[in-house]
Amino acid sequence: MRALLVAFPLLISGLACSSTPSASTVPEAPAAASSSQAGPPLAVRREVKRLETPWDVQQIPGALLITERDKAGLLVHRKGRTRALDFPSDQVWVAGETGLMSLAVDPRFAENRRIYTCQGGFTASGTDVRVVAWRLNKRYTRATGPQVLLSRLPVSSGRHGGCRLLIDRESGALYVGTGDAAIGTNPRDLTSLGGKVLRLNRRTGAPWPANPYAAADDRRQRYVLTYGHRNVQGLAQRRDGSVWSVEHGSYRDDEVNLLRPGGDYGWNPVPGYNEEVPMTDQSLPGRQVDAAWSSGNPTIATSGAAWVRGKQWGELNGTLAVAALAGSRLLFMKFDKAGSLRWTRSPSRLAAFGRLRSVTAAGNGDLLVTTSNGSSDAVLRVRPRR
């Protein structure tokens, strides 16, 4: 893992944030200009149609792999046709916002044919959210395994069970962004896996040895990279190696965060589950890391994200593309090298497809975006118009 993630100087509003305890506070990032004018005209095509609540889409050689959350279906789209793989959907716990969710494809897929899912699961005493490794056969008709890499992520009714996976392109570590299960004590409890970004070995499921609490007595704490999150829905790695998260706010303040190991991101909705508290509560002990971007009031339910790359994108090249569910839009956010927000764009061309959930950067620079309207959903292919 590049040292940039370990020691990147997070600069928001001109002040350096640190996870070192301090009585001082850091003001919120200033608002940046927003516009519907978004660089080059965009072409949008429904690449895959007739889906039901697709959660994620990833490329594999010659095909697209798609999860449907509520049907717990793993689909492959190849040569214009979509079909379900042989996959144990009955072993996926589906409730509320939880089901078959995020996907990641192993960097060595051509050799090992491994993929990873984050999904609801069943335990001897109830249910959980878990990270599972699978192997696809050569014809893309069957997923075998499973190898459970990490289990017992906390759940309640299925609320805030969302889970995003990302494989670090340099170290190969697997990041897992988790929700707090709508249990107020989870985000700041370092022995809970909820309301965190976790980091683990994608082959064995062991905690990543460079994690900030790798020497902790409690094994669960060894997985923790960052804490104090509400409901992490997106993870994306910038070209400079830094890792960024996207999460749902309460009734206000969805957030985009630049992650720094050991960072406290300030969500602490106690006693009970008090959603009136700030998303980043600077009255808590220690120093809380402010958001790089915040929606303000009301929430637009930001979700998946990917960094845009390619000269064909014009001024949007190097921006973070963030999907919004309630906002029904795609936002392009420009950050400088220090992590400060410069501007946002929200192209009107992408406001006609309803709720947008996941964003994946295709190998040719196109964006693959899933809609999440419950029926007649699609995977959209978004590219600059040629």
N, C-alpha and C positions, 0 to 999 in steps of 0.2 A: 504494500500500500504506500503510495507516494507520501512523502513527509508533509505535503501540502495539507492533507486532511488532518494530520496530527497537530500541526502548528499554524494553520492558516489564520492570519490576523483578521478576525471578523470586524469590519468597520461599518457601523450603522449610525447615521446622524453624526458622523465625524468622531464617534467615541469608540474605543476598543472595548469589546465585551469579553469577559473571561468567566470561566466556571469557578474561579477562586472566590470564596466567600468575601463579601464586602457589603457595607451598609449603604453604599451609594447606589443610585438608580440610573438607568439609562433611558432617555426620552424615546418616544416612538419615532420610527422612521418617517421622514416627511413624505407627504403625498406627492406622487409623480404624475405628470401629465398623461391623460388617457385619451385615446382617439379611436374611432372606427376606421380611420384611414390606415391601411396596413401594408404599405410597400407594394409588391407586385400583385396584379390580379390573381385570384386563386381559382383553380379548377378542382371541383369536388365530385367524386364519383362513388356510388354505392358499390363497393367491391364485393361484399358478401351481404346477402339479403335474407329476410325471413328468419331472423334470430329472435330469441327471447331472453332479454336482460343479459346480454353478453358482458362479461366483466373485464376480460383482457384478451389481447391478441398479440402473438409473437410470430416472427418468421422462423421457419425451418427450411432447409434446402428444398426448393421447388414448391413450397406450400405455406399456408398460414395455419397456425394453431390457435384455437379460440376456446375460451371457457364460457359456459352459460351458468350463471350463479344459481338460479332457483331450480333448474332442471338437473343441475350437477352433471352437465354433459360436457365432454371433451370432444371438440369437433375439429376436422381438418378440411380446409378449402384448397382444392388442387385442380388445376386445369378447368376452372369454371364451375366445379361441382363441390358441394358441401355435404359431408357425411359424418356420422358419429363414429368415434373409435369405440372398440370394445374396452370399456372402462367401468369400474365398480361404483356406479353412481349411488347405489343403495348404501354404500359405506360412508357417504358424505352427509353430515348433519346440515340440514337446511332450515333456517329460521330467521325471520326478519332480514337483516342486512348481511347475514352469514350464509355461505354455501360454498360453491366452487368458485374461487376468486382469482388470485394473481397467478401468473405463469412466469417462469424464467427458463431459458434454454442454455444448456451447458456450452461454454465456449469450445469444447472439444466434441460437440454433438456428432460431427461426422465420424468420429471414432467410437464414442461410447453411447450415443443415442439417448443420453439422459436429459430429462426435463424435470422441472420442479413446480409443484403447485402449493398454494396456501389454501386451506379448506377447513370447513367444519368437520369434526370427527366425533366418534363415539368412544367412551372409556368404560371401564368396568362399573363406574359409579355415576356416569352421566355423559356430559359432552364437553368438547373443547374446540379450540382452533389449533391446527397443526401444519407443519411444513413437511412435505412428502416428496421423495425422489422417485421417478418412474423411468422406465426404459421403453422406447417405442421400437416396434419391429420395422424392418426395412420397407414394408409396403404401407406404413402409416395406417394400419388397421387395428392395432392393439397396443395398449399400455400395460406393461407388466411391472411387477415389484410387489407391493410398494416397500420402500425403505423410509420409515418415519425418522426424519432428522431432528425434529424438535416438536414436542407435544405439550399439552396442558397450558397453552396460552389461554387466559381466563375468558369466560363467557358468562352471560346472564340470559337475557331473552333473545339474543342474536343481535341486539343493538351494539353498534360500534365494534363489530367483529371483523371489520375490514382489515385486509392484510396485503401489503405490497412487497414484492420481491425484486431484488436487483443484485446482479453479480458484478463485483468490482472488476473492471477490465484489466487492471494491473496485477492485483494480488490474487484474484479469484475468490475472494471472500464473498459470502452470501449475506446481504443485508435483508432484514425483515422489519417492515414498518407495521406496528400493531395499534389497534384501538384500545381504549380503556375499559371496554365492556360496560360502559355507563356505571362504573363503580368508582366512587369518588376518591378512594384511597390508593387506587392502582398507579396513577401516573408518577407519583413521587416515592412510591415504595420500591426500592431497588431489588427486592426479592420477588416482585411481581413482574411478569413478562408483558403486562398490559400497559398501553400508553407509552411505548418505547420505540426506539430504533435499535434492533439487535444485530449482532454480527457473528457469524459462525462459519465453520469449515463446511463447504458444500458437499464434500465427500463423506465425512464421518458424522457431521452434526455437532462436533465439539465446539465449545466457545472459541472464538478467534483469540490467539495468544496475545495480540497487541491491544485487546480491549482495555479500557481504563480500569476495570475492576477484575482483571484476570486472576488476581491472587485472593479474591474474596472467599470466605469460608462457604457461603451459600452458592451452590453451583448456578442457580438461576441468575444471580447477580453478575456472574462472569460473562454472560451474554450481552449485557447492557452496553450500548455505545452512547446513547443519549436518552434522556427521560423528561418527564413533565409534558408529554404530548396528550392531546385529546383523542384524535382519530386520524392516524396517518393513512392517507389514501394514495400518495404518490411518492416515488423516489426516482431521482435522476442524477447521473454523474456528468459533470461538466468536462470539457476538454482538458482543463487544467488539473483534473483529478478530484476536485471537490465534489462532495455529495450533498444534495439538496432534498428536502422533504416538502410535501404539500399536505395540509390537513384541514379538516372541517372545523370551523368555529362553532359556537353555540348558536345564538341568534345573531351574532356579529363576529367579525374578525376571523374569517378564514385566513390561513397563514401559508406563506412560503418561507422556509427556514434553511439557512446554510448551516450544516451540521458540523459541530466540533466535538470531539470525543470528551465525554464526561459532562457535556453541557446540560443545564437545566432550562427547559423551555417554558416553565412557569405555569402550567395548568394544574390547579389544585382545588377542585370543586367540592370542598368539604366545609361543614358537616353535611351528610347525606350526599346528594348530587346536585349541588347548587350552581346552576348555569348562569347566575348573575355575576359571578366573579370574572375578572379579566382573563383573556386567553393567556397573556403573559403577565403574571401578577408580580410586580416589582416589590410588593410589601413582604414577600416571603424571605426567609433567611437566605443569605448568600446572594450571588449574582445570577440573574436570569438573562438568557440570551433573547434579545428582541427579534421579532420577525424581520426578514428582509423585505417582505411585502405583506400587507394586511388589507382585507377587503373593506374594513369598516362595517358600518351598519346599513343594510342588513347583509347577512351571509348570502353568498351565491353558490355555496357548496362546491368548492374547488376539489378536484379529484386527481386523476393521473397527469403525468407530465413527462416531457422529453425535450432535450436540447435540440434545436434546429441547426442543421449544418448544410452547407452548400452555397456557392455563389449565386445560384439561381434564385435564392430567396431574397436577394437584395438586402435591404435594411433589416430584414427579419433573420438573417444569418447570425447565429450565435445567441439568439433569444431562447428563453424557456417557454415552450408552448404548454399551457395549463388548461385542462378541460374543466368545465363547470356544469354541474348537474342542475341545480335550481336556476342558475343563471343562463343555462342553455346557450353557451358560447364557448369559444376558444380564445384565450388571452395569450398574447405574445408579450413577454416581459424582458426588458433589456436591463441587464445588470453590468456594472463596470467590474474591473478586475478585483477590486476590493470587496465586492458584494453589495454595493449600494445600488438601489433602483434608480434608473434614469427615466424610463417611460414604459407605458403599456400600450398595446394596440389590440383591438377586438374587431376583426373583420366582419362586416355585415353578411358576407357570403356564408359564414358558418353559423348564422343565427336561425336557420330554418329547419334544423334537424332535431330539435328538442334537446333532451338531457344528454350531455356528453360525459363519458366516464374515463376511459383510458386513452393515452396517447403513446404510440410507439414509433420510433424513428426507423424507417425501413433502410435497407442497405444502400439504396440509390438516393437517399435524402428525402423521399416522400414521408408524409406522416400518415399513420394508420390510427383512426379514431373510432372508438366504439360508442354507439348511442345506447341509452338506457331508459327507454320509454315503456318497457314491459312487454310489448308485442310489436311486430313489424320493425324490429330493430335491425341494425346494420353495422358493418365495418365500413367506414368511409376512408377513401384514399384522397389525401389532400396534397396538392402540389402547385407550384407557381404555374400559371397558364403560359404555355409556350406560344 
